[in-house]
Amino acid sequence: MNIVGGSLNMPICGFNQQMTEGLKGFHNGLVEHGIINRSAKKNQAFEKTIEKELDDMTRFQKETHQIEDKEMRELTEALTKYASAFYKLVQKEGVDKYKQILQFLNKFYFEMDNKYYSELEGQPEDMKKLALYLNEISCKQANYSDGN
């Protein structure tokens, strides 16, 4: 992987810069608006804000069955589940490390895409191999972690 000027050079056929920028904006919004700004506005600790957000998302997920349009329901559920998992990761690692977490996630998604399209696509058990590979790189690349 080549990092040029703080951005990733990605293969043309898979995960690309536009996708990375979109996720970066989404992640930044979740942290800066969803945690930092809300915590300041409510004069409360980040942890309390994250807990409230997670509780809200859990309660919402129980109600998404009421969204009648199947595709919109699935998109809403996937987005809510992703945001919830992201908040849990930030909660686990610390809000102060969110920029390192963003770098890690971009690299993780790039490596996932690159591994599949450059080595695994079409092989027997390609998805199993990809999942096992993700276990390996998630442990090796999580340099934002303090070992917990």
GROMACS elastic network, one bead per residue, 0.5 to 0.9 nm:
[ bonds ]
;  ai    aj funct       b0    kb
    1     8     6  0.71696   500
    1     9     6  0.68973   500
    1    10     6  0.74824   500
    1   107     6  0.85263   500
    1   110     6  0.84084   500
    1   111     6  0.81958   500
    2     7     6  0.83178   500
    2     8     6  0.59583   500
    2     9     6  0.55296   500
    2    10     6  0.79542   500
    3     6     6  0.59079   500
    3     7     6  0.53866   500
    3     9     6  0.62735   500
    4     7     6  0.53922   500
    4     8     6  0.63188   500
    4     9     6  0.70330   500
    5     8     6  0.83524   500
    7    17     6  0.76894   500
    7    20     6  0.87732   500
    7    21     6  0.89881   500
    8    16     6  0.83761   500
    8    17     6  0.67476   500
    8    20     6  0.82898   500
    8   106     6  0.84697   500
    8   107     6  0.82074   500
    8   110     6  0.84911   500
    9    16     6  0.78073   500
    9    17     6  0.71599   500
   10    13     6  0.86162   500
   10    14     6  0.75285   500
   10    15     6  0.65225   500
   10    16     6  0.53714   500
   10    17     6  0.66506   500
   10   110     6  0.72916   500
   10   114     6  0.82336   500
   11    14     6  0.59002   500
   11    15     6  0.69736   500
   11    16     6  0.67973   500
   11   113     6  0.89686   500
   11   114     6  0.73677   500
   12    15     6  0.76103   500
   12    16     6  0.67190   500
   13    16     6  0.79957   500
   13   117     6  0.80157   500
   14   110     6  0.85030   500
   14   113     6  0.62031   500
   14   114     6  0.72672   500
   14   117     6  0.73182   500
   15    18     6  0.84114   500
   15    19     6  0.65297   500
   15    20     6  0.75826   500
   15   109     6  0.76350   500
   15   110     6  0.61511   500
   15   113     6  0.60703   500
   15   114     6  0.78250   500
   16    19     6  0.54229   500
   16    20     6  0.63927   500
   16    21     6  0.88180   500
   16   110     6  0.81786   500
   17    21     6  0.60776   500
   17    22     6  0.85159   500
   18    21     6  0.51493   500
   18    22     6  0.61882   500
   18    23     6  0.87217   500
   19    22     6  0.50635   500
   19    23     6  0.62564   500
   19    24     6  0.85199   500
   20    23     6  0.52324   500
   20    24     6  0.60444   500
   20    25     6  0.86178   500
   20   106     6  0.63750   500
   20   109     6  0.87088   500
   20   110     6  0.85941   500
   21    25     6  0.61568   500
   21    26     6  0.85814   500
   22    25     6  0.52168   500
   22    26     6  0.62309   500
   22    27     6  0.86394   500
   23    27     6  0.59661   500
   23    28     6  0.83651   500
   23   102     6  0.87324   500
   23   106     6  0.80559   500
   24    27     6  0.51631   500
   24    28     6  0.59790   500
   24    29     6  0.84417   500
   24   102     6  0.67624   500
   24   103     6  0.87200   500
   24   106     6  0.79165   500
   25    28     6  0.51089   500
   25    29     6  0.60501   500
   25    30     6  0.85926   500
   26    29     6  0.51191   500
   26    30     6  0.62368   500
   26    31     6  0.88070   500
   27    30     6  0.50699   500
   27    31     6  0.63531   500
   27    32     6  0.84777   500
   27    83     6  0.83239   500
   27    86     6  0.79116   500
   27    98     6  0.87565   500
   27   102     6  0.70859   500
   28    31     6  0.52500   500
   28    32     6  0.56945   500
   28    33     6  0.77661   500
   28    34     6  0.89960   500
   28    98     6  0.83958   500
   28    99     6  0.83139   500
   28   102     6  0.81995   500
   29    32     6  0.52391   500
   29    33     6  0.51887   500
   29    34     6  0.65804   500
   29    35     6  0.88220   500
   30    33     6  0.57496   500
   30    35     6  0.67169   500
   30    36     6  0.88988   500
   30    83     6  0.75313   500
   30    86     6  0.84977   500
   30    87     6  0.78882   500
   31    34     6  0.52926   500
   31    36     6  0.61580   500
   31    37     6  0.83630   500
   31    87     6  0.80898   500
   31    90     6  0.83532   500
   31    95     6  0.75557   500
   31    98     6  0.74535   500
   32    35     6  0.58390   500
   32    37     6  0.59455   500
   32    38     6  0.84178   500
   33    36     6  0.59527   500
   33    38     6  0.63634   500
   34    37     6  0.65227   500
   34    38     6  0.58703   500
   34    39     6  0.81933   500
   34    49     6  0.80292   500
   34    50     6  0.81423   500
   34    53     6  0.78627   500
   35    38     6  0.54278   500
   35    39     6  0.57980   500
   35    40     6  0.85274   500
   35    46     6  0.61191   500
   35    47     6  0.86246   500
   35    49     6  0.60029   500
   35    50     6  0.63932   500
   35    53     6  0.84400   500
   35    87     6  0.89154   500
   35    95     6  0.82985   500
   36    39     6  0.52357   500
   36    40     6  0.62779   500
   36    41     6  0.86543   500
   36    46     6  0.67754   500
   36    49     6  0.84923   500
   36    95     6  0.84089   500
   37    40     6  0.51390   500
   37    41     6  0.60387   500
   37    42     6  0.85363   500
   38    42     6  0.60002   500
   38    43     6  0.81230   500
   38    44     6  0.83099   500
   38    46     6  0.86013   500
   38    49     6  0.70489   500
   39    42     6  0.52289   500
   39    43     6  0.55928   500
   39    45     6  0.60162   500
   39    46     6  0.57735   500
   39    47     6  0.88591   500
   39    48     6  0.80362   500
   39    49     6  0.58804   500
   39    50     6  0.89216   500
   40    44     6  0.65610   500
   40    45     6  0.82012   500
   40    46     6  0.87279   500
   41    44     6  0.79705   500
   42    45     6  0.88292   500
   42    49     6  0.86424   500
   44    47     6  0.83055   500
   44    48     6  0.65991   500
   44    49     6  0.69933   500
   45    48     6  0.54195   500
   45    49     6  0.65584   500
   45    50     6  0.88353   500
   46    49     6  0.51014   500
   46    50     6  0.61359   500
   46    51     6  0.85849   500
   46    91     6  0.85743   500
   46    95     6  0.74616   500
   47    50     6  0.51409   500
   47    51     6  0.61432   500
   47    52     6  0.86327   500
   47    91     6  0.69670   500
   47    95     6  0.88330   500
   48    51     6  0.50772   500
   48    52     6  0.62078   500
   48    53     6  0.86467   500
   49    52     6  0.51196   500
   49    53     6  0.61906   500
   49    54     6  0.86103   500
   50    53     6  0.50428   500
   50    54     6  0.60772   500
   50    55     6  0.84816   500
   50    87     6  0.66739   500
   50    88     6  0.80795   500
   50    90     6  0.87993   500
   50    91     6  0.69998   500
   51    54     6  0.51125   500
   51    55     6  0.60582   500
   51    56     6  0.85524   500
   51    87     6  0.89499   500
   51    91     6  0.87472   500
   52    55     6  0.50502   500
   52    56     6  0.60842   500
   52    57     6  0.85907   500
   53    56     6  0.50858   500
   53    57     6  0.61749   500
   53    58     6  0.85873   500
   53    84     6  0.80191   500
   53    87     6  0.82028   500
   54    57     6  0.51322   500
   54    58     6  0.60946   500
   54    59     6  0.85822   500
   54    83     6  0.88800   500
   54    84     6  0.60408   500
   54    87     6  0.73607   500
   54    88     6  0.79801   500
   55    58     6  0.51051   500
   55    59     6  0.61704   500
   55    60     6  0.85073   500
   56    59     6  0.51997   500
   56    60     6  0.60614   500
   56    61     6  0.86076   500
   57    61     6  0.60140   500
   57    62     6  0.87018   500
   57    80     6  0.64599   500
   57    81     6  0.79413   500
   57    83     6  0.85107   500
   57    84     6  0.67643   500
   58    61     6  0.51742   500
   58    62     6  0.66359   500
   58    80     6  0.86614   500
   58    81     6  0.87432   500
   58    84     6  0.82085   500
   59    62     6  0.53792   500
   59    63     6  0.69654   500
   60    63     6  0.51893   500
   60    64     6  0.64112   500
   60    77     6  0.89835   500
   60    80     6  0.83915   500
   61    64     6  0.53514   500
   61    65     6  0.80753   500
   61    76     6  0.88754   500
   61    77     6  0.65856   500
   61    80     6  0.73350   500
   61    81     6  0.80538   500
   62    65     6  0.71987   500
   63    66     6  0.58942   500
   63    67     6  0.80329   500
   64    67     6  0.54703   500
   64    68     6  0.88250   500
   64    73     6  0.63278   500
   64    74     6  0.86751   500
   64    76     6  0.76796   500
   64    77     6  0.68574   500
   65    68     6  0.74159   500
   65    73     6  0.71619   500
   66    73     6  0.82518   500
   67    70     6  0.72936   500
   67    72     6  0.73359   500
   67    73     6  0.54079   500
   67    76     6  0.89582   500
   68    71     6  0.89051   500
   68    72     6  0.80309   500
   68    73     6  0.70522   500
   69    72     6  0.53765   500
   69    73     6  0.60185   500
   69    74     6  0.86356   500
   70    73     6  0.50430   500
   70    74     6  0.61279   500
   70    75     6  0.86034   500
   71    74     6  0.50721   500
   71    75     6  0.61037   500
   71    76     6  0.84640   500
   72    75     6  0.50849   500
   72    76     6  0.59742   500
   72    77     6  0.84366   500
   73    76     6  0.51086   500
   73    77     6  0.60210   500
   73    78     6  0.84965   500
   74    77     6  0.50899   500
   74    78     6  0.60200   500
   74    79     6  0.85030   500
   75    78     6  0.51133   500
   75    79     6  0.60502   500
   75    80     6  0.84648   500
   76    79     6  0.51932   500
   76    80     6  0.60420   500
   76    81     6  0.84506   500
   77    80     6  0.51332   500
   77    81     6  0.59753   500
   77    82     6  0.84819   500
   78    81     6  0.50706   500
   78    82     6  0.60323   500
   78    83     6  0.85555   500
   79    82     6  0.50631   500
   79    83     6  0.60875   500
   79    84     6  0.84488   500
   80    83     6  0.51647   500
   80    84     6  0.60307   500
   80    85     6  0.85829   500
   81    84     6  0.50803   500
   81    85     6  0.61789   500
   81    86     6  0.85904   500
   82    85     6  0.51552   500
   82    86     6  0.61248   500
   82    87     6  0.86286   500
   83    86     6  0.50229   500
   83    87     6  0.61492   500
   83    88     6  0.86095   500
   84    87     6  0.51428   500
   84    88     6  0.62490   500
   84    89     6  0.87175   500
   85    88     6  0.50443   500
   85    89     6  0.62734   500
   85    90     6  0.87206   500
   86    89     6  0.50879   500
   86    90     6  0.62551   500
   86    91     6  0.84785   500
   87    90     6  0.50379   500
   87    91     6  0.59063   500
   87    92     6  0.84569   500
   88    92     6  0.60312   500
   88    93     6  0.85747   500
   89    92     6  0.50618   500
   89    93     6  0.61174   500
   89    94     6  0.81196   500
   89   101     6  0.83345   500
   90    93     6  0.51937   500
   90    94     6  0.53067   500
   90    95     6  0.56124   500
   90    96     6  0.86730   500
   90    97     6  0.76159   500
   90    98     6  0.63492   500
   90   101     6  0.75855   500
   91    94     6  0.53349   500
   91    95     6  0.66549   500
   92    95     6  0.87240   500
   92   148     6  0.86748   500
   93    96     6  0.82843   500
   93    97     6  0.66781   500
   93    98     6  0.80328   500
   93   101     6  0.82887   500
   93   144     6  0.76174   500
   93   145     6  0.62856   500
   93   146     6  0.79469   500
   93   148     6  0.82946   500
   94    97     6  0.55202   500
   94    98     6  0.69938   500
   95    98     6  0.52810   500
   95    99     6  0.87020   500
   96    99     6  0.78160   500
   96   100     6  0.88973   500
   97   100     6  0.54377   500
   97   101     6  0.62469   500
   97   102     6  0.88235   500
   97   144     6  0.65313   500
   97   145     6  0.84193   500
   98   102     6  0.61545   500
   98   103     6  0.86852   500
   98   144     6  0.85804   500
   99   102     6  0.50538   500
   99   103     6  0.63919   500
   99   104     6  0.86503   500
   99   144     6  0.89555   500
  100   103     6  0.50741   500
  100   104     6  0.61394   500
  100   105     6  0.86292   500
  100   142     6  0.88368   500
  100   143     6  0.79330   500
  100   144     6  0.55707   500
  101   105     6  0.61109   500
  101   106     6  0.86217   500
  101   142     6  0.79344   500
  101   143     6  0.87014   500
  101   144     6  0.63088   500
  101   145     6  0.87460   500
  102   105     6  0.51410   500
  102   106     6  0.62036   500
  102   107     6  0.85905   500
  103   106     6  0.52736   500
  103   107     6  0.62318   500
  103   108     6  0.84982   500
  104   107     6  0.51789   500
  104   108     6  0.59302   500
  104   109     6  0.86101   500
  104   138     6  0.87063   500
  104   141     6  0.67245   500
  104   142     6  0.64061   500
  104   143     6  0.77698   500
  104   144     6  0.77125   500
  105   109     6  0.60426   500
  105   110     6  0.83709   500
  105   142     6  0.89699   500
  106   109     6  0.53058   500
  106   110     6  0.60942   500
  106   111     6  0.85497   500
  107   110     6  0.50269   500
  107   111     6  0.59957   500
  107   112     6  0.84794   500
  107   141     6  0.83323   500
  108   111     6  0.51538   500
  108   112     6  0.61250   500
  108   113     6  0.86791   500
  108   134     6  0.78262   500
  108   137     6  0.73137   500
  108   138     6  0.70995   500
  108   141     6  0.77569   500
  109   112     6  0.50263   500
  109   113     6  0.62146   500
  109   114     6  0.84843   500
  110   113     6  0.52107   500
  110   114     6  0.59508   500
  110   115     6  0.84275   500
  111   115     6  0.58159   500
  111   116     6  0.83996   500
  111   134     6  0.83495   500
  111   137     6  0.82574   500
  112   115     6  0.53643   500
  112   116     6  0.63102   500
  112   117     6  0.87625   500
  112   130     6  0.71500   500
  112   131     6  0.87168   500
  112   133     6  0.80945   500
  112   134     6  0.67485   500
  113   116     6  0.53247   500
  113   117     6  0.61926   500
  113   118     6  0.83037   500
  114   117     6  0.53738   500
  114   118     6  0.56331   500
  114   119     6  0.78489   500
  115   118     6  0.54184   500
  115   119     6  0.54957   500
  115   120     6  0.64563   500
  115   121     6  0.85363   500
  115   130     6  0.72872   500
  115   133     6  0.83653   500
  116   119     6  0.56214   500
  116   121     6  0.53839   500
  116   126     6  0.75747   500
  116   127     6  0.81628   500
  116   129     6  0.89536   500
  116   130     6  0.65810   500
  117   120     6  0.62991   500
  117   121     6  0.54593   500
  118   121     6  0.72393   500
  119   122     6  0.88387   500
  119   123     6  0.84019   500
  120   123     6  0.55366   500
  120   124     6  0.84605   500
  120   125     6  0.86272   500
  120   126     6  0.52865   500
  120   127     6  0.79601   500
  120   129     6  0.75437   500
  120   130     6  0.73385   500
  121   124     6  0.87319   500
  121   126     6  0.61366   500
  121   127     6  0.84200   500
  122   125     6  0.85255   500
  122   126     6  0.66147   500
  123   126     6  0.51373   500
  123   127     6  0.88286   500
  124   127     6  0.84934   500
  124   128     6  0.89188   500
  124   129     6  0.89024   500
  125   128     6  0.52331   500
  125   129     6  0.61992   500
  125   130     6  0.85840   500
  126   129     6  0.51462   500
  126   130     6  0.61117   500
  126   131     6  0.87100   500
  127   131     6  0.61599   500
  127   132     6  0.86166   500
  128   131     6  0.51574   500
  128   132     6  0.62769   500
  128   133     6  0.85734   500
  129   132     6  0.51550   500
  129   133     6  0.60705   500
  129   134     6  0.86186   500
  130   133     6  0.50023   500
  130   134     6  0.62033   500
  130   135     6  0.88014   500
  131   134     6  0.50970   500
  131   135     6  0.65612   500
  132   135     6  0.51681   500
  132   136     6  0.66808   500
  133   136     6  0.51105   500
  133   137     6  0.63984   500
  133   138     6  0.85228   500
  134   137     6  0.52238   500
  134   138     6  0.58226   500
  134   139     6  0.85686   500
  135   138     6  0.52928   500
  135   139     6  0.65251   500
  135   140     6  0.88374   500
  136   139     6  0.56014   500
  136   140     6  0.63872   500
  136   141     6  0.86454   500
  137   141     6  0.55998   500
  137   142     6  0.80495   500
  138   141     6  0.54612   500
  138   142     6  0.59314   500
  139   142     6  0.57782   500
  139   143     6  0.86054   500
  140   143     6  0.74503   500
  141   144     6  0.83401   500
  142   145     6  0.57708   500
  143   146     6  0.77216   500
  143   147     6  0.87508   500
  144   147     6  0.88976   500
  145   148     6  0.67363   500
